[in-house]
Amino acid sequence: MKFAYSFVAVLAASGTALGQQPCSSCAPAVTAAVPTQVYRLDYQTVYDDRPFTAYRLENETVYEEREVTSYRPVWETQMREKRYTVAKPIYETSEREERYTVERPVYETQIRDESYDVVRQIPETSEREERFTVQRPVWEQSMKEERYTVRRPIYETSEREEAYTVMEQVTSYRPVQIEQGQYVTNYAMQPGAVRTRLAWNQPGYQIDPLTGAAVYQRGGLHWTPMQAPATVVPQTTFQSNIVTAQVPQTSMVPRTEVRKVPVQTVRYVDEELVRQVPVQTCRMIAEEQVRKVPVTTYKQVVERVEKKTEVQVCKMVQEEVVKKVPVTSMKWAYEERVEQEPVRVCKQEAVVEKVRVPHVVEKRVAVNYIQRTPRIVCYKVPLDACGNPITVSEAPSISSGEVRKEPTPAPTPAAPPSTYGSGSTSTKSSTAPALPMDTVVPSPINESEARKPVVEGAPKDVAAPAK
């Protein structure tokens, strides 16, 4: 594809446009023959339909019959001989003499002396004289002179100065910074997005972004970054505006004042007084007194009380006794016995069964699709003397692999090559280098290597076949 672009550029640069007579509207203004372009090259994208076959993987479940051998338990009852030894007791009875001593009680009656003494208290009453001293109080009253001091109050009134504090309201002003800003909307230019598009570039030197060296680039269609037009974007910002204001402030200020206050004082004067106080005194006088006190005395008298009691006494008398005791002795006799005991036995019996085992088998199913491959073809558009395309009839449809050739006009003097600017090749209004009518048109440009083929109707898991 790069070779085809280069070949088209060379033909465009080397080709010359043929002269043509101007139209009637332009004839009077033209004083000399001016070479004009006879035709121009237009490009059109053509899609080629190509059938191809792809294979899709499908999974299919296949059942396979297998014989599986399993074992099941089978219980059987068998008789087994069991031998064991039995111990059998044998009892024998005999007599033996046992001698033991027995104590036999013998009761006797005896007389026991239980005499006791009884003590009796005999009271005797008599009188005796008792002398004691008694202290008798004697009261005497007399007058006594008593001196005492009395404090008499004297009241005096005077004035004194007293200072006190009064709170007054004082209003003052203080500066305060107040924010009175607002939101302001500004409009700024925002550059457009840069996108890569296919455009016509003039030949020249360009800087390689990978190596940084100047590289000569041929003229033709190249992917060129293009920037979209800038847009105006509103931006809202807060604009600060600080204003100083006076704020009233009321505070309480103390003030000291003086006032006269009457004060009453008390002064005490000492005064001595005399008074007669009666005093009563007590004097104790000792007196001896005699009194008769009755006295009771007790005398003990012992009396003997006789008591005889009959008591029965038991005495144990030992006596030997002979007794015959039967004795039973035991012997063990061992005997062997045989018994038939049923026993359950488990045996494993093989059972053969047929089982269907599933398997997943992959198979490929052919699916027919149509692939549409884009390619660019170049065709000529005839122009009039003013450079406008001649619209005689609609442009014929171009099939794949065919390029329509127009009749070759009469040759005209060679004209200098035209100069073209860069632009998109997708629009018909863009200018492209002209080719002579008898020049061989290059083969259509195949972009299948640059673009991914478009497959219609193909599922996501089927990829397009590689060429």
Protein Blocks (a to p, Z undefined) as FASTA:
>chain_A
ZZmmmmmmmmmmmpccddddddfklmmmpmbdcdddfbdcdddddddddddddddddddd
ddddddddddddddddddddddddddddddddddddddddddddddddddddfbdcdddd
ddddddddddddddddddddddddddddddddddddddddddddddddddddddddddfb
dcdddddddddddddddddddedddddfklopacdddedddddddddddddddddddddd
dddddddddddddddddddddddddddddddddddddddddddddddddddddddddddd
dddddddddddddddddddddddddddddddddddddddddddddddddddddddddddd
dddddddddddddddddddddddfkopacdfbccddddehiacddddddddddddddddd
dddfkbmkbccddddfklccdddddfklmpccddehiafklccddZZ
